[in-house]
Amino acid sequence: KQWYQRRVRGISDVVVTRDDGNVEIYTITEGQPKKVTSANVSETITAVGTGLIGSTNHPDVVVSTYPGHVISLTTEPKARTHTGEAVISTGTRAKVDEFKREIEELKRQVLAEREKYQKSAASDSAVSAVLKFHVNDKFVLSPTDANYLLSIEIQMPIENVLVQCDVPIDLLDVERNSAVVSHSACNPEDKNYILATYRCQANTTRLDVKIRSIEGQYGTLQVYITPRIQPKTAQLRQYQIKPLSLHRRTHILDDSRPMNLLKLTGKFSLGEVHSWIGYCIPDVPEKCPQGASVVMYFQSSFLDTQLECSYTQDTVEFRSDNISTISILKDVITKLATQRKISLSITYELNDESIPHTLRLIHPKLDEQLLLAKKVQLIDALKELSLHEPNLDFLSPEYKDILENAEKLQASFKMQPCHLERLYGMITDLYIDKYKFKGLNVKNKV
């Protein structure tokens, strides 16, 4: 995200650009920012500025994008015809026509060079060279919906993107995507849980995919990016899905919650235990902080449960109000220590109140899904009623809201099986983990 302060509308405005291509103009009213207007250029913005570009009286906002485009957004009011088209002056029309002629000439030059390359590539003396291209990629957790956003962008059109993962994940649609996705059959026994191909339309330089992970299931997400160039080449990008993938760093801990304690002691250094925690949880710095002891707080972006990590040389303590979080850390860190042949002494203190506490956090999400199903059942009846009744003022506000947001509700309902499976899995894990700490295996009862 970038911001730029200039006098855009005669007053001091703030221009904000975001990773998703949004350009927003804010004005400060009574000390508070207020959005004036916004636009989307559908590409990652690399720089922003303002100035008198297309008019001597109305400043423009100029942005450059990652694929190399320079776009000007004007504040000049435009007259429009009765069909809604903008009225363009004779001088501006001449400039546009000149730009179009230059673009056509460049296209002809590119086509000629491409034909020349094809002829040379077919000769016996041709030497094939792999073209290197830069990939602008991000794999970040969105705390609002507890999903990861995978963003892939290159400076040339994308032909296809292949996504493969060795742990169970859900691939979710992003509204602005125009790519066609196809799923291939996978064998989980070969650690291949998902294999999907996104085929992009012409001139698509950016692809966004939302990914939902399951805590406790950790592995590697592999993405192969193939641009629309000759000869065919692809680049591989790998992203780690961590055991506590839905946790994010925070600076506040609520001590009033019922906490479970896990304590590990052994012959390990501060740097080793820091690397273990970084392996399990996102947002952990690569380098171990200076000092004899370290304390970090984390919060689940899905359930809002909390986790405290405090560690020194030879000792590490974890406190959480979710017993499943403690169980995942115990299993993963024990495995990592065993690989390094480090013996650990494990002690824990369970708080029985933490189970109903976590269930109370899950319950509203289950209610929300149940309410969504009831609303969707009413959509067809309400739509039929709207066809026969010209005036719907007699409907309650709740029914009016269902009718107005019918498409949004139906789109959310399509994902309901995934949401419910996620919630049911968390409840099941709570049951299994509770008895696992008591030395009982109850998986066969689930």
JOJO-V212357 format. One record per residue. RES is the residue in three letters. D_LAST is the distance of its C-alpha to the last C-alpha in Angstrom with 1 decimal. Layout:
((RES,D_LAST) (RES,D_LAST))
This chain:
((LYS,46.2) (GLN,50.0) (TRP,52.4) (TYR,56.1) (GLN,58.5) (ARG,61.7) (ARG,63.8) (VAL,62.4) (ARG,63.5) (GLY,66.5) (ILE,64.2) (SER,62.0) (ASP,58.7) (VAL,55.7) (VAL,54.4) (VAL,50.7) (THR,49.2) (ARG,45.5) (ASP,43.6) (ASP,42.6) (GLY,46.3) (ASN,46.9) (VAL,50.3) (GLU,50.6) (ILE,53.8) (TYR,53.7) (THR,56.5) (ILE,56.8) (THR,57.5) (GLU,58.2) (GLY,56.4) (GLN,53.2) (PRO,52.3) (LYS,52.3) (LYS,51.4) (VAL,54.4) (THR,53.2) (SER,50.8) (ALA,50.6) (ASN,48.3) (VAL,49.7) (SER,46.4) (GLU,47.1) (THR,46.7) (ILE,49.7) (THR,51.5) (ALA,54.5) (VAL,55.9) (GLY,59.4) (THR,61.8) (GLY,65.4) (LEU,68.0) (ILE,67.2) (GLY,67.8) (SER,70.0) (THR,72.4) (ASN,71.3) (HIS,67.5) (PRO,65.3) (ASP,62.5) (VAL,59.2) (VAL,59.0) (VAL,55.8) (SER,55.2) (THR,52.0) (TYR,50.3) (PRO,51.4) (GLY,55.0) (HIS,55.7) (VAL,57.9) (ILE,57.4) (SER,59.6) (LEU,58.5) (THR,61.6) (THR,62.2) (GLU,65.3) (PRO,65.1) (LYS,65.4) (ALA,67.3) (ARG,65.5) (THR,66.7) (HIS,65.9) (THR,63.1) (GLY,61.5) (GLU,62.7) (ALA,64.1) (VAL,67.9) (ILE,68.9) (SER,72.3) (THR,74.7) (GLY,74.5) (THR,70.7) (ARG,70.7) (ALA,73.0) (LYS,70.7) (VAL,67.7) (ASP,69.7) (GLU,70.9) (PHE,67.3) (LYS,66.3) (ARG,69.2) (GLU,68.2) (ILE,64.6) (GLU,65.9) (GLU,68.2) (LEU,65.4) (LYS,63.3) (ARG,66.2) (GLN,66.6) (VAL,62.9) (LEU,63.1) (ALA,66.3) (GLU,64.7) (ARG,61.6) (GLU,63.9) (LYS,65.8) (TYR,62.7) (GLN,61.5) (LYS,65.0) (SER,65.0) (ALA,61.5) (ALA,62.6) (SER,65.5) (ASP,65.5) (SER,66.3) (ALA,63.4) (VAL,61.0) (SER,57.5) (ALA,56.1) (VAL,52.6) (LEU,52.8) (LYS,51.0) (PHE,49.5) (HIS,48.0) (VAL,44.5) (ASN,43.8) (ASP,40.1) (LYS,37.7) (PHE,34.0) (VAL,33.4) (LEU,30.6) (SER,31.4) (PRO,30.5) (THR,31.0) (ASP,28.1) (ALA,26.1) (ASN,26.9) (TYR,29.1) (LEU,32.4) (LEU,33.8) (SER,37.5) (ILE,39.7) (GLU,43.4) (ILE,46.4) (GLN,50.1) (MET,50.2) (PRO,48.4) (ILE,44.9) (GLU,44.4) (ASN,40.7) (VAL,37.8) (LEU,35.1) (VAL,31.7) (GLN,29.4) (CYS,26.4) (ASP,24.4) (VAL,21.2) (PRO,19.4) (ILE,21.6) (ASP,22.8) (LEU,26.6) (LEU,28.0) (ASP,31.4) (VAL,34.2) (GLU,36.8) (ARG,39.9) (ASN,38.7) (SER,40.6) (ALA,39.0) (VAL,37.4) (VAL,34.0) (SER,32.8) (HIS,29.6) (SER,29.7) (ALA,27.2) (CYS,25.3) (ASN,23.6) (PRO,20.8) (GLU,21.4) (ASP,24.9) (LYS,23.5) (ASN,24.9) (TYR,22.4) (ILE,25.0) (LEU,28.7) (ALA,30.7) (THR,34.4) (TYR,36.3) (ARG,39.7) (CYS,42.1) (GLN,45.1) (ALA,48.6) (ASN,49.6) (THR,46.1) (THR,46.1) (ARG,42.9) (LEU,39.3) (ASP,36.5) (VAL,32.8) (LYS,30.0) (ILE,26.9) (ARG,23.5) (SER,21.7) (ILE,18.3) (GLU,18.7) (GLY,17.6) (GLN,18.5) (TYR,22.2) (GLY,24.9) (THR,28.1) (LEU,29.1) (GLN,32.2) (VAL,34.7) (TYR,37.7) (ILE,40.6) (THR,43.3) (PRO,46.4) (ARG,48.7) (ILE,51.5) (GLN,53.2) (PRO,52.7) (LYS,48.9) (THR,47.1) (ALA,43.8) (GLN,42.5) (LEU,39.1) (ARG,37.4) (GLN,34.3) (TYR,32.1) (GLN,29.6) (ILE,26.1) (LYS,25.4) (PRO,22.2) (LEU,23.0) (SER,24.6) (LEU,24.4) (HIS,26.3) (ARG,30.1) (ARG,32.9) (THR,34.2) (HIS,36.9) (ILE,35.6) (LEU,33.1) (ASP,32.4) (ASP,32.6) (SER,31.8) (ARG,28.1) (PRO,25.9) (MET,25.7) (ASN,23.7) (LEU,25.9) (LEU,25.5) (LYS,28.7) (LEU,29.6) (THR,33.1) (GLY,34.9) (LYS,37.9) (PHE,37.3) (SER,39.6) (LEU,39.2) (GLY,39.3) (GLU,36.5) (VAL,34.0) (HIS,35.2) (SER,34.4) (TRP,30.9) (ILE,30.3) (GLY,31.9) (TYR,29.6) (CYS,26.5) (ILE,27.9) (PRO,30.3) (ASP,33.7) (VAL,34.5) (PRO,38.2) (GLU,39.0) (LYS,41.6) (CYS,40.7) (PRO,42.5) (GLN,45.6) (GLY,45.4) (ALA,44.2) (SER,40.9) (VAL,38.8) (VAL,36.6) (MET,34.6) (TYR,32.4) (PHE,29.8) (GLN,27.9) (SER,24.9) (SER,26.4) (PHE,23.3) (LEU,22.3) (ASP,25.5) (THR,24.0) (GLN,26.5) (LEU,27.0) (GLU,30.0) (CYS,31.1) (SER,34.1) (TYR,35.4) (THR,38.5) (GLN,39.6) (ASP,37.4) (THR,35.1) (VAL,32.4) (GLU,30.5) (PHE,27.6) (ARG,27.0) (SER,24.5) (ASP,23.0) (ASN,19.7) (ILE,17.8) (SER,16.0) (THR,19.6) (ILE,20.6) (SER,17.8) (ILE,18.8) (LEU,22.4) (LYS,21.9) (ASP,20.3) (VAL,22.9) (ILE,25.9) (THR,25.3) (LYS,25.2) (LEU,28.4) (ALA,30.2) (THR,29.5) (GLN,31.0) (ARG,34.1) (LYS,34.1) (ILE,33.9) (SER,32.6) (LEU,30.6) (SER,30.3) (ILE,27.1) (THR,26.9) (TYR,24.8) (GLU,24.9) (LEU,22.0) (ASN,22.9) (ASP,20.6) (GLU,22.1) (SER,20.8) (ILE,17.3) (PRO,18.8) (HIS,21.4) (THR,19.0) (LEU,17.3) (ARG,20.9) (LEU,21.5) (ILE,18.7) (HIS,19.6) (PRO,23.0) (LYS,21.6) (LEU,19.3) (ASP,22.5) (GLU,24.5) (GLN,22.5) (LEU,22.7) (LEU,26.4) (LEU,26.9) (ALA,25.6) (LYS,28.0) (LYS,30.9) (VAL,30.5) (GLN,30.7) (LEU,34.1) (ILE,35.6) (ASP,37.0) (ALA,38.6) (LEU,40.1) (LYS,41.5) (GLU,43.1) (LEU,44.6) (SER,46.0) (LEU,47.9) (HIS,49.7) (GLU,50.3) (PRO,52.6) (ASN,51.9) (LEU,48.4) (ASP,49.6) (PHE,48.3) (LEU,44.6) (SER,42.7) (PRO,42.1) (GLU,38.4) (TYR,39.1) (LYS,41.7) (ASP,39.3) (ILE,36.8) (LEU,39.7) (GLU,41.0) (ASN,37.7) (ALA,36.4) (GLU,36.2) (LYS,34.4) (LEU,31.8) (GLN,31.2) (ALA,30.9) (SER,28.2) (PHE,26.4) (LYS,26.3) (MET,24.1) (GLN,21.8) (PRO,18.9) (CYS,19.0) (HIS,19.2) (LEU,16.4) (GLU,14.1) (ARG,15.4) (LEU,14.8) (TYR,11.2) (GLY,10.6) (MET,12.5) (ILE,10.7) (THR,7.4) (ASP,9.8) (LEU,11.5) (TYR,8.9) (ILE,8.4) (ASP,12.2) (LYS,13.3) (TYR,12.3) (LYS,13.4) (PHE,16.8) (LYS,16.9) (GLY,16.5) (LEU,13.2) (ASN,10.5) (VAL,7.0) (LYS,5.4) (ASN,5.6) (LYS,3.8) (VAL,0.0))
